[in-house]
Each structure stands twice: as C-alpha cells, then as structure tokens.
Amino acid sequence: APADDPQRGPRSPRHRPWSANGQGTQTFEWVPLATSLQWAGFQRLVELLRARHNDLLVVVGPFNEHLIAVDNRPAYRRIRDGVIAWLEQQQVPYVVPDVLPSELYADASHPLTQGYALLAARIYQSKEFERWCQQPSHETPSGPRVALNSQRLACRVLEGKTQTANEAPNLDFMTGSSEIQGLSTSRFVTMRPSRSTPLRPSRSIPRLRTKVSN
C-alpha cells in the first residue's frame, strides 16, 4: 500500500481512536478455551512449529480492555490467563505487554500507528524477549552468535524495516498474528539455523499476516 494511502494511512479519516465514534464500551460473548476451535487450531500450530524445530515466542495481546464493559472484563482475563497457563505448561516463551493507552487503539484489537510503535518498543525492552533472543540454539554450538542475528532481525521487523536474507544468513524469520475469539495473539517465530531450504541472497524475508481458522 502507498505510504499516504487515503483509506489506511495516518491521514485517513479511519485512523482515529475507537472512542471517537461515541460507541462506548461493549460486552463480548467469550468462548471458553475448552470449546474454542480457534484456540485448538493455535495449539496444533504451536506443536507443528516446534516439531519443525522452530524457536517460538508468543506475544499475548494487548487487547483493548478500555473497550470492554467493566463487568465483562473478568471473563476476558480468565481466557487470557488460560492462554498464559498453557504456554507455561508447554514451556513456550511468551510476552504479555501492558494494555496500551485508550487513545492508541483503533478498535478492540488493532492499535493505531503510534500504538504499534509503543507496542514494538515494549516487546523489544521486555526481559522475556531479551532472554528469548539470547537463548542458545539447540542445533548449533554457536547459538549465542546466531541468536544475536535473530535479535537484530526480529527488531528490524518490529520496527517495520525491510530485512534481506544476506543480512542474516541461514535464518528464516516469520511474523504473523492470529485472533482467538477476540484475544489478539501475535507470534514471532525464528529457526536458528534453518533446516529448510536456505533463503537465497538478496531475497526479502516475507512478512506474513495470518489468521488461525478451524
């Protein structure tokens, strides 16, 4: 999309806080994790990626809690806590960023431009992200060096910059996000080093946006 897309960019009339439309808070019909097809699909995806020797970091939220009616927030937090409990049980590294300021959300789960910038900064500064970047690879004795490359690559993607394969050789990197019954869950996945076909020099690493479906 062009930098000044009239329908999507910061100058678009759509680019404004959720509260500007006067809609007020909402009550959501949360689906329990035990019966959620989206959650079951996400669990299978995590298992598949780990079986392929990917090192995962899951970013949970932050959902726009300002938009949720006060008496509806406990139900949301039970689902969020259930997600965190499963990640801990499976020993999947994760980050749970703080809720962004209300004026930085466009709707229930999408930040505005400044919101994304703040979210990226918080993830980058988190201890969990730092530990994930520094953990040694289970496939090579030179893990810390490769992990540093992964960190640079991840942070460049978080900053919205283009990264090419010859800047991070032997690494595949993918970003994506999914929404589980309104619970915005982003994931950052890296393979250190890749067992798949190596990326060719000068080929841009794809930036993917996906949704988990049933």
VEXKOLVO-245041 format. One line per 2 residues: number of its first residue (from 1); for each residue x negated, y, z of C-alpha. Coordinates in steps of 0.001 Angstrom, whole numbers, plus 500000, padded with zeros to 6 digits. Each point is the difference from the previous one (the first is absolute). Layout:
N
NUM> X/Y/Z  ...
END
This chain:
214
1> 500000/500000/500000  498734/503540/499338
3> 498561/501927/502936  502827/502551/499835
5> 502856/497583/499259  503149/502125/500518
7> 501886/496963/501292  497364/498577/502339
9> 497282/502476/500899  499730/502290/503036
11> 501716/502780/498040  502996/497812/499205
13> 503313/500940/501674  500059/496402/501249
15> 496781/500524/501952  501470/501188/503287
17> 500534/498623/503512  502824/497539/500573
19> 501610/502387/502500  500397/502713/497347
21> 503094/498326/498558  501937/500310/503265
23> 500826/496293/500045  498971/499429/503602
25> 498974/496739/501638  501129/496574/498804
27> 500903/496623/501453  498468/496991/498240
29> 501245/496413/499997  496710/498321/500822
31> 499634/496380/498895  498264/497797/502609
33> 496618/498720/498880  501158/496410/500500
35> 502567/500370/497201  498231/502529/497766
37> 499095/498688/496546  497641/502935/499481
39> 498123/499219/503195  499743/496320/499095
41> 498625/501024/496608  497449/502287/501628
43> 498847/497181/502288  499531/497679/497020
45> 498054/502710/498193  497640/500458/502952
47> 499410/496247/500170  499344/499829/496251
49> 497534/502891/500010  498101/498551/502946
51> 499910/496585/498332  498250/501746/497108
53> 497394/501387/502417  501219/503590/500042
55> 499217/502116/503063  503238/501710/500934
57> 500833/503181/501849  503706/500737/500482
59> 501218/503540/500636  503375/499961/501759
61> 502106/503087/499371  500287/502699/500974
63> 503756/500025/499394  501767/503338/500401
65> 501331/499540/503524  501216/503608/500029
67> 502686/498954/497528  501244/497048/502089
69> 502876/500671/502392  498767/499896/503596
71> 502079/496970/500990  498818/498140/496866
73> 496275/500395/500658  499617/497109/502486
75> 501198/497536/497344  497443/501338/497535
77> 497210/499804/502565  500855/496376/500782
79> 499471/499152/496336  496755/501978/499876
81> 498765/498283/503155  500942/496621/498521
83> 497867/500748/496950  497071/500975/502213
85> 500410/496869/502138  499859/497779/496918
87> 496913/501762/498671  498265/499522/503348
89> 501023/496349/500114  498574/499463/496519
91> 496902/502079/500842  500633/502367/497095
93> 498331/503415/500530  502528/502820/500042
95> 500444/503720/500601  503136/501640/501413
97> 499665/503737/499273  501935/502492/502107
99> 503223/501386/498593  499342/503033/497803
101> 501520/503407/500763  503613/500174/498851
103> 499349/502653/497371  497484/497739/498216
105> 502589/497362/499035  502035/500103/496792
107> 502367/497265/501177  500073/496940/502239
109> 496709/498495/498867  498292/502344/497524
111> 497735/502821/501198  499529/503186/498039
113> 496588/500827/498510  498625/501418/503256
115> 501462/497040/501854  498099/497531/497855
117> 496802/501995/500538  500480/499947/503773
119> 500850/496297/499954  496860/499193/497991
121> 497872/502005/502436  501503/498211/502999
123> 499411/496584/498475  496432/500916/499102
125> 499306/501247/503542  501597/497044/501773
127> 497854/497543/501962  501836/497101/498382
129> 499060/501144/496494  496395/500564/501054
131> 499763/496508/501504  501527/498467/496875
133> 497506/501797/497776  497051/498892/502112
135> 500958/496365/500463  497584/497613/498262
137> 501243/498096/496991  500532/496298/500519
139> 498585/499282/496538  496622/501706/500040
141> 497280/500637/502589  499798/503587/498758
143> 503459/500785/501314  499320/503379/501666
145> 498483/501433/496813  502914/498774/497914
147> 502452/501184/502635  498540/503490/499736
149> 500692/499970/496269  503522/498844/500765
151> 500427/502856/502437  498908/502557/497440
153> 502304/498482/497420  502956/499867/502373
155> 499514/503576/501093  499717/501232/496426
157> 503334/498332/499233  501519/501503/503137
159> 498792/503394/498853  501631/499448/496606
161> 496723/499908/498079  499169/497726/497081
163> 497557/497193/500688  498256/497978/497282
165> 498645/496492/500234  496368/500980/499470
167> 500204/502220/503118  500896/496949/502103
169> 498625/496887/498253  501451/496556/500735
171> 502978/501443/501841  503659/499812/499164
173> 502198/502506/501770  503755/500314/499953
175> 502412/502326/501712  503684/499429/500261
177> 503011/500616/502149  503216/498241/500837
179> 503145/500920/501845  501467/497408/502351
181> 503570/500996/500796  498938/503621/500112
183> 496842/499303/501989  497311/501485/497811
185> 497005/497664/500108  496929/500813/497933
187> 497100/497654/499496  496414/500450/498913
189> 498388/496838/498690  496386/499416/499096
191> 498026/496925/499011  496318/500070/501040
193> 498552/498752/497696  502612/498977/497453
195> 500379/496368/499049  502118/501012/497043
197> 498614/501191/496688  497732/503001/500749
199> 501224/503352/498807  498251/501243/496896
201> 497862/503165/500279  501829/503286/499435
203> 503377/498354/500465  502172/501980/502401
205> 501278/498062/502969  503799/499792/499794
207> 502133/501810/502510  503086/497879/500449
209> 503322/500774/501615  502163/496972/500618
211> 503081/499011/501898  500521/496684/501749
213> 503132/498324/498708  501800/496769/500731
END
